[in-house]
């Protein structure tokens, strides 16, 4: 529930007007009336309306002024003039000071949600009392599959690791007027190969953070390894308050590609499919489920499918790409938003292009300000 500062019968009379009348930033109420108004140090900034004695309700819009009250000391109110598109008036002794809900009061008290899908600058809203921040690191790219002669075992690429997730609640007073936001950008998977070489490793996931001094961080996932005879290495998990899932190992001449681990953070991509020395196909692994999204979600994204997006929660890992005995290997799927690891690419024979590793999904930073 959002708290809107209010007090019954909070009405006063100006004893000492602001000086200058149209720009002064404090006024004094009649003795004893300051106690009728809430203390902004406790409840946050709120609005009051300044109304001349001669005004009637139907002329308020041409004579009254809405101001923010930022401090109350005995009977002295510290104010910010001309709020909510009103005009600063020539306030004199005898004017009324009325605490009433203004048109902008509802919106000003509702939480403000700032979502960053790219790096930028967060600006602290006026009157905020606390700020909840969630940070998800970027997922890593999967490795590409191996390419080799038909008489050898060929491994699929390893799946990229998922990004970590961190959350924290800050007192607004502990944060700067602005804070730097860094969002881990999408990264590429390993490119396919067409000569008798191991596959290329993917790219490690980028870190995400909130705060000019990195008050809150979440690491990107580790890159999936390029396919080899022993299979592409699994990408390591991004770590933070909630760690990302590790990628799946690319399949080898004796085993299928591993399904990636689930995670409290984003999940890793599945390992790519491989080929035995006898040219038999070995299945690719499925992408891991992001457990923050569902504790019961089964592995998803098999056979090169894109990881499931859980906007704006941590994403699932992508499936590994299938191997091929005659054509190009299948590319690994793209990691799910946000922070899911890319799948490993499938292996193939010399002269054909092995499957590329899937891209690692970008991270995200979300800041929710409360008043």
C-alpha positions in Angstrom: 0.0 0.0 0.0 1.3 3.5 -0.9 1.2 5.9 1.9 0.0 9.4 1.1 0.8 11.9 3.9 -2.4 13.5 5.3 -3.8 14.9 8.5 -7.3 15.7 9.5 -8.2 19.5 9.8 -4.7 20.6 8.9 -5.6 24.2 8.2 -3.7 27.2 9.3 -3.4 31.0 8.8 -0.3 32.8 7.6 1.1 35.0 10.4 4.3 36.0 8.7 4.3 35.9 4.9 7.1 34.6 2.7 9.7 37.3 1.8 9.7 38.2 -1.0 6.0 37.5 -1.2 6.1 35.7 -4.6 9.4 33.8 -4.1 10.1 33.4 -0.4 10.7 29.8 0.7 9.2 29.9 4.2 6.2 31.1 6.0 5.1 31.3 9.7 1.7 30.1 10.8 -0.3 31.5 13.7 1.2 30.2 17.0 0.4 26.6 17.7 -0.9 25.7 14.2 2.3 24.1 13.0 1.4 21.0 15.1 -1.5 20.4 12.8 0.7 19.5 9.9 2.8 16.3 9.5 6.6 16.4 9.8 8.1 15.9 6.3 11.2 14.3 7.9 8.9 11.4 8.9 6.3 11.2 6.2 8.1 12.8 3.2 7.4 15.9 1.2 3.7 16.8 0.7 1.6 19.5 -0.8 -0.6 22.3 0.7 -2.6 25.0 -1.0 -2.2 28.7 -0.2 -5.5 30.5 -0.5 -6.3 34.3 0.0 -9.1 35.0 2.5 -11.1 36.8 -0.2 -11.2 33.7 -2.5 -14.2 31.5 -3.1 -14.0 27.9 -4.4 -14.8 28.9 -8.0 -12.0 31.4 -8.1 -9.3 29.2 -6.5 -7.7 28.4 -9.9 -6.9 32.0 -10.5 -5.8 33.0 -7.0 -4.4 30.0 -5.1 -1.0 28.4 -5.2 0.1 24.8 -4.5 3.5 24.4 -2.7 5.5 21.5 -1.4 6.2 21.4 2.3 9.7 20.1 2.9 10.1 20.9 6.6 8.1 22.0 9.6 9.8 23.6 12.6 7.3 24.7 15.3 5.1 27.0 13.3 7.5 27.6 10.4 6.9 25.8 7.1 9.7 25.5 4.5 8.2 25.4 1.1 8.9 25.0 -2.6 6.8 27.4 -4.6 4.5 27.1 -7.6 4.0 23.4 -7.8 1.7 21.3 -10.0 1.7 24.1 -12.7 0.3 26.8 -10.4 1.7 30.3 -10.4 3.5 31.9 -7.5 1.2 34.3 -5.8 1.7 37.4 -3.6 1.2 35.7 -0.3 0.4 38.0 2.7 -0.5 37.6 6.3 -4.0 36.2 6.8 -3.9 33.7 3.9 -5.1 30.2 4.6 -2.8 27.2 4.4 -4.8 24.1 3.7 -3.6 20.5 3.5 -5.9 18.9 0.9 -5.2 16.1 -1.7 -4.2 17.8 -4.9 -4.7 16.5 -8.5 -1.0 15.6 -8.7 -0.9 14.2 -5.2 -2.1 10.7 -6.2 0.4 10.4 -9.0 3.2 11.8 -6.9 2.6 9.2 -4.2 2.4 6.2 -6.5 5.6 4.2 -6.9 7.8 5.3 -9.8 9.2 2.5 -11.9 12.3 3.1 -14.0 13.3 0.3 -16.3 16.7 0.3 -18.0 17.3 -2.1 -20.9 20.5 -0.1 -21.8 23.0 1.8 -19.8 22.0 5.3 -18.6 21.5 7.6 -15.6 18.9 7.2 -12.9 17.5 10.4 -11.4 16.2 10.3 -7.8 12.5 11.5 -7.8 11.6 14.3 -5.4 10.1 13.0 -2.2 11.3 9.4 -2.6 11.8 7.7 0.7 13.1 4.3 -0.4 14.2 2.6 -3.7 14.0 -1.1 -4.5 16.5 -2.1 -7.2 16.8 -5.3 -9.2 19.8 -6.0 -11.4 20.3 -8.9 -13.8 23.6 -9.6 -15.5 23.9 -10.4 -19.2 23.9 -14.0 -20.4 26.9 -15.5 -22.3 27.1 -16.6 -25.9 27.3 -20.3 -26.7 30.3 -21.9 -28.4 30.1 -23.1 -32.0 30.2 -26.8 -33.0 33.3 -28.7 -34.1 34.0 -29.5 -37.7 36.0 -32.6 -38.5 36.3 -35.7 -40.8 33.6 -38.4 -40.6 36.0 -40.9 -39.0 36.4 -38.8 -35.8 34.0 -37.9 -33.0 32.9 -34.3 -33.2 31.6 -32.3 -30.3 28.9 -29.7 -30.1 29.6 -26.2 -28.6 29.0 -25.6 -24.9 26.1 -23.5 -23.7 26.6 -20.0 -22.3 26.1 -19.4 -18.6 23.2 -17.3 -17.4 23.5 -13.9 -15.7 23.2 -13.5 -11.9 20.4 -11.5 -10.2 20.9 -9.1 -7.3 18.2 -7.1 -5.4 18.4 -4.5 -2.6 16.3 -1.8 -1.0 18.0 1.5 -0.3 17.0 4.5 1.8 16.6 7.3 -0.8 18.6 9.6 1.4 21.6 7.3 0.9 21.5 7.6 -2.9 22.8 10.5 -4.9 20.6 12.9 -6.9 21.7 10.7 -9.9 23.2 7.3 -10.1 25.0 5.5 -13.0 23.2 2.5 -14.4 25.1 -0.1 -16.4 23.2 -2.8 -18.3 25.0 -5.8 -19.6 24.5 -5.8 -23.4 23.7 -8.8 -25.6 26.8 -10.7 -26.6 27.6 -12.9 -29.6 28.0 -16.7 -29.7 31.0 -18.3 -31.4 31.0 -18.3 -35.2 30.7 -21.5 -37.0 33.7 -23.2 -38.7 34.0 -25.2 -42.0 37.5 -26.7 -41.8 38.7 -29.4 -39.6 39.1 -27.4 -36.4 37.5 -27.0 -33.0 34.5 -24.6 -32.7 34.9 -21.1 -31.4 34.1 -20.1 -27.9 31.2 -17.7 -27.3 31.5 -14.3 -25.6 31.2 -13.9 -21.9 28.2 -12.0 -20.5 28.5 -8.4 -19.5 28.0 -7.3 -15.9 25.1 -5.1 -14.8 25.2 -2.6 -11.9 23.3 0.2 -10.2 25.1 3.2 -8.6 27.9 5.5 -9.5 30.0 3.5 -7.1 28.4 0.2 -8.1 26.2 -0.1 -5.1 24.6 -3.3 -6.5 26.1 -5.6 -9.1 25.2 -8.8 -11.0 27.8 -10.7 -13.0 27.4 -11.9 -16.5 27.5 -15.6 -17.4 30.7 -17.4 -18.6 31.2 -18.1 -22.3 30.4 -21.5 -23.7 33.4 -23.4 -25.0 33.9 -24.3 -28.7 33.1 -27.8 -29.7 35.9 -30.3 -29.6 36.3 -34.1 -29.5 35.6 -34.0 -25.8 32.6 -31.6 -26.2 32.5 -27.9 -25.7 33.0 -26.7 -22.1 29.9 -25.4 -20.2 29.8 -21.7 -19.6 30.1 -20.8 -15.9 27.3 -19.1 -14.1 27.1 -15.4 -13.4 27.1 -14.9 -9.6 25.3 -12.3 -7.5 22.7 -12.6 -4.7 21.1 -15.2 -7.0 23.5 -17.0 -9.2 22.8 -17.8 -12.9 22.7 -21.3 -14.2 25.7 -23.0 -15.9 25.6 -23.8 -19.5 25.3 -27.4 -20.8 28.3 -29.4 -22.0 28.4 -30.0 -25.8 27.8 -33.6 -26.7 30.8 -35.8 -27.5 31.3 -39.0 -29.4 29.8 -40.9 -26.5 27.2 -38.7 -24.8 24.4 -36.3 -25.7 24.6 -32.6 -25.0 23.9 -31.7 -21.4 20.8 -29.8 -20.5 21.7 -26.6 -18.7 21.2 -26.0 -15.1 18.2 -24.1 -13.7 19.0 -21.1 -11.5 17.7 -18.5 -9.1 19.2 -16.1 -11.6 19.0 -16.4 -15.4 19.5 -19.9 -16.8 22.3 -21.3 -19.0 22.0 -22.5 -22.6 22.0 -26.2 -23.5 25.0 -28.0 -25.1 25.1 -28.4 -28.9 24.6 -31.8 -30.6 27.6 -33.9 -31.7 28.5 -36.8 -34.0 30.2 -40.1 -33.2 33.1 -41.4 -35.2 30.5 -43.6 -37.0 28.6 -40.5 -38.0 25.7 -41.1 -35.6 23.8 -38.1 -34.4 23.9 -37.2 -30.7 21.1 -35.0 -29.3 21.5 -31.5 -28.2 20.7 -30.4 -24.7 17.8 -28.2 -23.7 18.1 -24.8 -22.2 17.8 -24.5 -18.4 14.7 -23.1 -16.7 15.1 -19.9 -14.7 13.8 -21.0 -11.3 12.8 -17.5 -10.3 10.2 -17.8 -13.0 8.9 -21.2 -12.2 9.9 -23.8 -9.7 8.3 -26.5 -11.8 9.3 -25.4 -15.2 10.8 -28.2 -17.3 13.8 -27.7 -19.5 13.0 -25.6 -22.5 14.5 -24.5 -25.7 15.7 -27.9 -27.1 17.1 -28.2 -30.6 18.1 -24.6 -31.2 15.0 -23.0 -29.8 15.2 -19.5 -28.3 15.1 -19.4 -24.5 11.8 -18.4 -23.0 11.6 -14.7 -22.1 10.4 -13.9 -18.6 10.1 -10.1 -19.0 11.2 -8.5 -16.8 12.4 -11.4 -14.7 15.5 -13.5 -15.4 15.2 -15.4 -18.7 15.5 -19.1 -19.5 18.5 -20.6 -21.3 18.3 -21.4 -25.0 18.5 -24.9 -26.5 21.6 -26.3 -28.1 21.7 -26.7 -31.9 21.4 -30.1 -33.6 24.4 -31.7 -35.4 24.3 -32.6 -39.1 26.0 -35.4 -41.0 25.5 -33.8 -44.5 24.9 -30.1 -44.1 25.4 -27.2 -41.8 25.1 -27.7 -38.1 22.2 -26.0 -36.4 22.9 -22.8 -34.5 22.2 -22.6 -30.9 19.2 -20.7 -29.8 19.3 -17.1 -28.4 19.2 -16.7 -24.6 15.8 -15.6 -23.1 15.4 -12.1 -21.8 16.8 -11.1 -19.4 20.2 -12.7 -19.0 19.6 -16.2 -20.4 22.6 -18.0 -21.9 22.8 -18.9 -25.6 22.8 -22.5 -26.7 25.8 -24.3 -28.1 26.0 -24.9 -31.9 25.8 -28.3 -33.5 28.8 -30.2 -35.0 29.2 -31.2 -38.7 31.6 -32.7 -41.2 34.5 -31.1 -42.9 33.5 -28.8 -45.7 30.2 -27.9 -44.1 29.6 -25.0 -41.6 29.2 -26.0 -38.0 26.4 -24.4 -36.0 27.1 -21.0 -34.5 26.6 -20.5 -30.8 23.5 -18.6 -29.7 23.7 -15.1 -28.5 23.6 -14.3 -24.8 20.6 -12.2 -23.7 21.1 -8.6 -22.4 20.6 -7.9 -18.7 18.3 -5.3 -17.2 18.1 -2.9 -14.2 14.8 -1.9 -12.6 14.5 0.8 -9.9 11.2 1.2 -8.0 10.9 4.4 -6.0 8.5 4.7 -3.0 7.2 7.9 -1.4 
